[in-house]
Amino acid sequence: DNPNVIVSGIDGHVKLKGKLVEVEPLFVVGKNVDFSTGNIEFLGSILIKGDIKSGFKVKAENDIEVQGIVEDAEIDAGSDVLLKTGFVGKGDGKITAKGKIMAKFCENQSLSSNDDIIVSEYLMHSNVETKGKVIVTDQAGLIVGGETYALRGIEAKVIGNQNYAPTKLFVGINIEIKEKIQEGKDQLSKNIENKEEIEKAIVLLMKRKLLNKELAPDKKELLDKLNNVKGKLDKEEKSIREEIEKLNEKLIQFKDSVVMIYDVVYPGVSVMIYNRQLEVSEEFKGIVYKYSEKEILGVDISDYSK
């Protein structure tokens, strides 16, 4: 009922055009993100027509598109990130997206996504992590150096180089679940250690009881407390073991993810799928690496069916 209040039906960028108030879901930056703009945070999508300079941050609730170069900057998107050129710097930059990340190239930087990461030219000496696939199959289609974690698989034309640059690939590995399993194992180890100490104390009190036929009231009270604590630790241990088992079941479901190389892979490349590892010792052309119970197998790409 207040004539001085306007309520928007969407999140966005508020503009006054004459007497008209507009709310646009897209925020356009017509130049570089630098000291003249400062960091940018927006509830909708962001389009940046210039570069994002080192040290600056851009965050959007939805998509972020950058038409220039991204240097040692941070990008955080609630949906997709599209870089019309690439991402290059000294290693202090990071892009995080809940959707896809698409770029021409990435060098010495970090990418993290909940969906596919698609790079047309090359990934060089970068740290990449995704719950989807990493696809580098257009133009050069090169992955060399760094560590690439891709839960659902990796596809590239070329992996590694003739200088045998160390290049690590991890496929079918859910980092979050692995960390939870490790936390569970650490908790279980601590639980067992505590229980062993309590059991030692219980044994001493029981020996005293056998010798004296009856414990003093304070010792009897202590024995009851120790037995109660041991009972609780037994229940906790069972619960932790069940949780670890459930997490292992979740972890194994992506063991069929593969590393697919359309052109060539060089020595110096390390491939880990689920819980098996392979060091590439010689050059291979057109090969698919897949998991088996005993080892990682290399299959000719012409013989592999998805």
C-alpha positions as CSV (number, residue, x, y, z in Angstrom):
1,D,0.0,0.0,0.0
2,N,3.0,2.3,0.1
3,P,3.3,4.3,-3.2
4,N,7.1,4.8,-2.5
5,V,7.9,1.1,-2.5
6,I,8.3,-1.0,-5.6
7,V,8.7,-4.8,-5.2
8,S,10.5,-6.7,-7.9
9,G,9.3,-10.2,-8.9
10,I,12.9,-11.2,-9.8
11,D,16.4,-10.8,-8.6
12,G,18.5,-8.6,-10.8
13,H,20.2,-5.3,-11.7
14,V,18.0,-2.2,-10.9
15,K,18.1,0.6,-13.5
16,L,16.2,3.9,-13.8
17,K,15.4,4.8,-17.3
18,G,13.6,8.2,-17.2
19,K,10.7,7.5,-14.8
20,L,10.8,3.8,-15.5
21,V,12.4,1.4,-13.0
22,E,13.7,-1.8,-14.6
23,V,15.1,-4.9,-13.0
24,E,17.4,-6.9,-15.4
25,P,18.4,-10.5,-14.6
26,L,21.7,-9.9,-16.4
27,F,24.4,-7.5,-15.1
28,V,26.7,-6.3,-17.9
29,V,30.2,-5.1,-17.3
30,G,31.3,-3.3,-20.5
31,K,35.0,-3.3,-19.6
32,N,37.7,-5.1,-17.5
33,V,37.0,-6.1,-13.9
34,D,39.8,-4.2,-12.2
35,F,40.4,-1.4,-9.6
36,S,37.8,0.8,-11.5
37,T,35.0,-1.8,-10.8
38,G,36.3,-3.7,-7.7
39,N,34.9,-7.1,-6.9
40,I,31.5,-8.0,-8.3
41,E,28.7,-10.0,-6.7
42,F,25.3,-10.3,-8.3
43,L,22.1,-12.3,-7.7
44,G,21.4,-13.0,-11.4
45,S,23.9,-13.6,-14.3
46,I,27.0,-11.6,-15.2
47,L,28.4,-10.8,-18.6
48,I,31.9,-9.3,-18.6
49,K,33.0,-7.8,-22.0
50,G,36.6,-7.4,-20.9
51,D,39.2,-9.3,-18.8
52,I,39.1,-10.2,-15.1
53,K,42.4,-8.9,-13.7
54,S,44.5,-10.6,-11.1
55,G,43.3,-10.4,-7.5
56,F,39.6,-9.7,-8.2
57,K,36.6,-11.8,-7.5
58,V,33.3,-12.2,-9.5
59,K,30.4,-14.1,-8.0
60,A,26.9,-14.7,-9.5
61,E,23.9,-16.6,-8.4
62,N,23.5,-17.9,-12.0
63,D,25.8,-17.9,-15.1
64,I,29.0,-15.9,-15.6
65,E,30.3,-15.2,-19.1
66,V,33.7,-13.6,-19.7
67,Q,34.7,-12.4,-23.2
68,G,38.3,-11.5,-22.3
69,I,41.1,-13.3,-20.4
70,V,40.7,-14.4,-16.8
71,E,44.0,-13.9,-14.9
72,D,44.8,-14.8,-11.3
73,A,41.2,-14.1,-10.2
74,E,38.4,-16.0,-8.6
75,I,35.1,-16.8,-10.2
76,D,32.2,-18.4,-8.3
77,A,29.0,-19.3,-10.2
78,G,25.7,-20.8,-9.1
79,S,25.3,-22.2,-12.6
80,D,27.6,-22.3,-15.7
81,V,30.8,-20.4,-16.5
82,L,31.7,-19.6,-20.1
83,L,35.1,-18.2,-20.9
84,K,35.2,-17.0,-24.6
85,T,39.0,-17.1,-24.4
86,G,40.9,-18.6,-21.4
87,F,42.2,-18.7,-17.9
88,V,45.9,-18.2,-17.3
89,G,48.2,-16.9,-14.5
90,K,50.7,-17.9,-11.9
91,G,48.4,-20.4,-10.2
92,D,46.5,-18.1,-7.8
93,G,43.2,-18.2,-9.8
94,K,40.2,-20.5,-9.3
95,I,36.9,-21.0,-11.0
96,T,34.1,-22.8,-9.1
97,A,30.8,-23.6,-10.7
98,K,27.8,-25.6,-9.8
99,G,27.1,-26.1,-13.5
100,K,29.4,-26.5,-16.4
101,I,32.7,-24.8,-17.1
102,M,33.5,-24.0,-20.7
103,A,36.8,-22.4,-21.9
104,K,39.2,-22.3,-24.8
105,F,42.2,-23.0,-22.5
106,C,43.4,-23.2,-18.9
107,E,47.0,-22.9,-17.8
108,N,48.5,-23.0,-14.3
109,Q,45.1,-22.5,-12.7
110,S,42.3,-24.4,-10.8
111,L,38.9,-25.5,-12.0
112,S,36.1,-27.0,-9.8
113,S,32.7,-28.0,-11.1
114,N,29.7,-30.1,-10.3
115,D,29.1,-30.7,-14.0
116,D,31.2,-31.3,-17.1
117,I,34.4,-29.2,-17.8
118,I,34.8,-28.6,-21.5
119,V,38.0,-27.1,-22.8
120,S,38.6,-26.7,-26.6
121,E,42.3,-26.2,-26.8
122,Y,44.3,-27.3,-23.8
123,L,44.6,-27.9,-20.1
124,M,48.2,-27.3,-19.0
125,H,49.6,-27.7,-15.5
126,S,46.2,-27.1,-13.9
127,N,44.4,-28.7,-11.1
128,V,40.9,-29.8,-12.2
129,E,38.1,-31.4,-10.2
130,T,34.6,-32.3,-11.4
131,K,31.7,-34.6,-10.6
132,G,31.1,-34.8,-14.3
133,K,33.4,-35.4,-17.3
134,V,36.5,-33.5,-18.5
135,I,36.3,-33.2,-22.2
136,V,39.2,-31.7,-24.2
137,T,38.6,-32.9,-27.8
138,D,38.4,-29.8,-30.1
139,Q,41.4,-28.2,-31.8
140,A,44.6,-29.3,-29.9
141,G,42.6,-31.3,-27.3
142,L,45.6,-31.5,-25.0
143,I,45.9,-32.3,-21.3
144,V,49.4,-32.0,-19.9
145,G,50.8,-31.6,-16.4
146,G,48.8,-31.1,-13.2
147,E,46.1,-33.2,-11.6
148,T,42.7,-33.9,-13.2
149,Y,39.9,-35.5,-11.1
150,A,36.9,-36.4,-13.2
151,L,34.3,-38.6,-11.5
152,R,32.5,-39.6,-14.8
153,G,35.6,-39.9,-17.1
154,I,38.1,-38.0,-19.2
155,E,38.1,-37.6,-23.0
156,A,41.0,-35.9,-24.8
157,K,43.0,-36.0,-28.1
158,V,46.4,-35.9,-26.5
159,I,47.5,-36.5,-22.9
160,G,51.0,-35.8,-21.7
161,N,53.8,-34.7,-24.1
162,Q,57.1,-35.8,-25.6
163,N,59.1,-34.4,-22.6
164,Y,57.2,-37.0,-20.4
165,A,55.7,-34.2,-18.2
166,P,54.1,-35.8,-15.1
167,T,50.4,-35.8,-15.7
168,K,48.0,-37.3,-13.2
169,L,44.5,-38.5,-14.1
170,F,41.9,-39.6,-11.5
171,V,38.7,-41.1,-12.7
172,G,35.7,-42.7,-10.9
173,I,36.9,-41.3,-7.6
174,N,34.4,-39.2,-5.6
175,I,36.7,-37.0,-3.5
176,E,34.0,-36.0,-1.0
177,I,33.0,-39.7,-0.3
178,K,36.7,-40.7,0.0
179,E,37.2,-37.9,2.6
180,K,34.1,-39.1,4.5
181,I,35.4,-42.7,4.4
182,Q,38.8,-41.5,5.8
183,E,37.1,-39.5,8.5
184,G,35.1,-42.6,9.4
185,K,38.2,-44.7,9.5
186,D,40.0,-42.1,11.7
187,Q,36.9,-42.0,14.0
188,L,36.8,-45.8,14.1
189,S,40.5,-46.0,15.0
190,K,40.0,-43.5,17.8
191,N,36.9,-45.4,19.0
192,I,38.8,-48.7,19.1
193,E,41.8,-47.1,21.0
194,N,39.4,-45.6,23.6
195,K,37.6,-49.0,24.0
196,E,40.9,-50.8,24.5
197,E,41.8,-48.5,27.4
198,I,38.4,-48.9,29.0
199,E,38.6,-52.7,28.6
200,K,42.0,-52.7,30.4
201,A,40.5,-50.7,33.3
202,I,37.5,-53.1,33.4
203,V,39.8,-56.2,33.5
204,L,41.7,-54.6,36.5
205,L,38.6,-53.9,38.4
206,M,37.2,-57.4,37.7
207,K,40.5,-59.0,38.9
208,R,40.2,-56.9,42.1
209,K,36.6,-58.1,42.5
210,L,37.6,-61.7,42.2
211,L,40.4,-61.3,44.7
212,N,38.3,-59.3,47.3
213,K,34.9,-60.9,46.4
214,E,33.4,-57.4,46.7
215,L,34.4,-54.0,45.4
216,A,34.3,-50.8,47.4
217,P,31.3,-48.6,46.5
218,D,33.3,-46.1,44.6
219,K,35.1,-48.9,42.5
220,K,31.7,-50.5,41.9
221,E,30.3,-47.2,40.6
222,L,33.4,-46.8,38.4
223,L,33.0,-50.3,37.0
224,D,29.3,-49.6,36.1
225,K,30.3,-46.3,34.4
226,L,33.0,-48.0,32.4
227,N,30.7,-50.8,31.3
228,N,28.1,-48.1,30.2
229,V,30.8,-46.2,28.2
230,K,32.0,-49.5,26.6
231,G,28.4,-50.2,25.6
232,K,28.1,-46.8,23.9
233,L,31.4,-47.2,22.1
234,D,30.3,-50.6,20.8
235,K,27.1,-49.1,19.3
236,E,29.1,-46.2,17.9
237,E,31.6,-48.6,16.3
238,K,28.8,-50.6,14.7
239,S,27.2,-47.4,13.3
240,I,30.6,-46.1,11.9
241,R,31.2,-49.5,10.2
242,E,27.8,-49.5,8.6
243,E,28.3,-45.9,7.4
244,I,31.7,-46.8,5.9
245,E,30.1,-49.7,4.1
246,K,27.4,-47.5,2.7
247,L,29.9,-45.0,1.5
248,N,32.0,-47.7,-0.2
249,E,28.9,-48.8,-2.1
250,K,28.4,-45.3,-3.3
251,L,32.1,-45.0,-4.3
252,I,32.2,-48.2,-6.4
253,Q,29.3,-47.1,-8.7
254,F,31.6,-44.9,-10.8
255,K,34.3,-47.6,-11.4
256,D,33.1,-48.0,-15.0
257,S,34.2,-44.4,-15.9
258,V,37.0,-44.4,-18.5
259,V,39.9,-42.3,-19.8
260,M,39.5,-42.0,-23.6
261,I,42.4,-40.8,-25.7
262,Y,41.6,-40.2,-29.4
263,D,45.1,-39.5,-30.6
264,V,48.2,-40.2,-28.4
265,V,49.2,-40.7,-24.7
266,Y,52.8,-40.3,-23.6
267,P,54.9,-41.8,-20.8
268,G,54.8,-39.8,-17.7
269,V,51.0,-40.1,-17.5
270,S,49.5,-41.7,-14.4
271,V,46.0,-43.1,-14.5
272,M,44.0,-44.0,-11.5
273,I,40.5,-45.5,-11.9
274,Y,38.5,-46.2,-8.6
275,N,41.3,-48.0,-6.6
276,R,43.6,-49.2,-9.4
277,Q,46.6,-47.3,-10.8
278,L,48.6,-47.5,-14.0
279,E,51.8,-45.7,-15.0
280,V,52.0,-45.2,-18.8
281,S,55.4,-46.5,-19.8
282,E,55.3,-46.1,-23.6
283,E,53.5,-44.1,-26.2
284,F,50.1,-45.4,-27.3
285,K,47.7,-44.2,-30.0
286,G,43.9,-44.3,-29.8
287,I,43.4,-46.0,-26.5
288,V,40.8,-46.3,-23.7
289,Y,41.8,-47.0,-20.1
290,K,39.2,-48.9,-18.1
291,Y,39.0,-50.6,-14.7
292,S,39.2,-54.3,-14.0
293,E,39.3,-56.2,-10.7
294,K,43.1,-56.9,-11.1
295,E,44.4,-53.9,-13.0
296,I,43.6,-51.0,-15.4
297,L,43.3,-52.3,-18.9
298,G,44.2,-50.4,-22.1
299,V,41.8,-51.1,-25.0
300,D,42.2,-50.0,-28.6
301,I,39.7,-47.3,-29.1
302,S,38.3,-49.0,-32.2
303,D,37.4,-52.1,-30.1
304,Y,35.8,-50.1,-27.3
305,S,32.0,-49.6,-27.2
306,K,30.6,-47.1,-24.7
